[in-house]
Amino acid sequence: MRRVVITGAGTVNALGRDVPATLAAMRGGVCGIGPLDIRDVDRLAIRIGAQVRDYDESAHFNRQQIALFDRYTQFAVLAAREALAQSGLEVSGDLAARAGVILGTSGGGLNTQDENYRAVYEEGKNRVHPFVVPKLMNNAAAAHLSMEYDLRGPSFTVATACASSNHAIGQAFQFVRAGLADVMVTGGSEAMLCFGGVKAWEGLRVMSRDTCRPFCATRSGMVQGEGAGIFVLESYDHARRRGADILAEVAGMAMTSDAADIVMPSRQGAERAMSGALRDARLNPEDIGYINAHGTGTAANDKTESAAVAHVFGTHADRLAMSSTKSMHGHCIGATGAIELLACIMALRDGVIAPTANWQEPDPECALDIVPNVARDAKVTAVLSNAFAFGGMNAVLALKSV
Amino acid sequence: MTTDTRTRIHQIIAEQAMIDVSDVSDDAVPADLGIDSMGVVEAIFAIEEAFDIQVPFNANAPDKTAFDLSSVGSIVAAVERLVAEQRG
């Protein structure tokens, strides 16, 4: 089996419009959560989110592109530009057929759906724009990346709610590792901060009205975010041959299903995903210096995840650092694992562990080193990134420094 | 008013628990009737719809809410209070 490395990273999220700005914000413990600036916000009970603010689509895309690119596609395209540029890859010829794209998303073109439902149901219009379907479809973002970068191999979209990105990245990793492709563009994108997207979450009664405080005794729930994280994965040999700068190695991954409850997480499912990723990566628990937690800031997740980590890592659980960067960029649902992977790369490459922001007081049921509020320097050579989705679908990635 | 409120809440709880309404009493505890955390959220939604009120409830801290869910009777009392407050 081939080794797989990351040679490019790109992002758009509430913390920054690119990777350097995002990592600087994470280092500074900056919280990107604020008042939502969306239509009909006054009819929402939840009025906060980690929004990509002051975003002007016409600054990045022309009229024809905007007619086809939902906000979630736009985020993916912008993040991919950064990732491909960093990788230095020019995909063409024979390589094109050996390159593909797998993205995660949960809502796909939800803004497009919301706007057009509004037009036909609320405003009584009987005609919608001809491109509504290709704009809202969940594979639109992956399709546009395939077209933009001439990726002619396997391309598709994965939807596993809050674990979509990790499932997508894990799948892309396996494609390269197994030799089905030499280069895979992967990650996730989400733009759910519209009236319908927030209203639906509101109904579940798990959303915070103040801010996101993972692993904190005073937590009050999750806060939605939006954005994209896109990565270039390629085989180690391919990257070395062309002299690429390697950001990190994807060492292993595991996917598990709780097969139990549609929303309540299971400790066993989370444990099997973490221990499976360690096994797949041939890492021992003691090798892991940092875990980017799923850490949603809900009581159900934070307690279960803490217990699962304590059980998998035993005494080493007290020595590793675990933080939830959702406290800063919000829960970006189908894009969240991809954005969180940036914190993992920062730990491996820069030796900086992103904090859990907004933290106030310890929760005895989350008694781990959750790196409260302030980033920390640490030498880390292997990390895990957790994603535990509604539906009990879990995906954990294991990364190593190269 | 009290009788109507109580009857309607008993109906909502019975429907949520998938039991006969005659098996719901004021001293019953929702969990004992088989209503789990998702069921509580759904029942609160039904109550909000039925009485046109807003019920303060965060599923992350069900014990910290001012809305007393400890028994069917406490729910009836809490709804009566909210109706009085919110409908004037």
Boltz contact constraints between the chains, C-beta under 6 A:
constraints:
  - contact:
      token1: [A, 205]
      token2: [B, 41]
      max_distance: 6.0
  - contact:
      token1: [A, 205]
      token2: [B, 57]
      max_distance: 6.0
  - contact:
      token1: [A, 205]
      token2: [B, 59]
      max_distance: 6.0
  - contact:
      token1: [A, 206]
      token2: [B, 59]
      max_distance: 6.0
  - contact:
      token1: [A, 221]
      token2: [B, 60]
      max_distance: 6.0
  - contact:
      token1: [A, 298]
      token2: [B, 60]
      max_distance: 6.0
  - contact:
      token1: [A, 299]
      token2: [B, 60]
      max_distance: 6.0
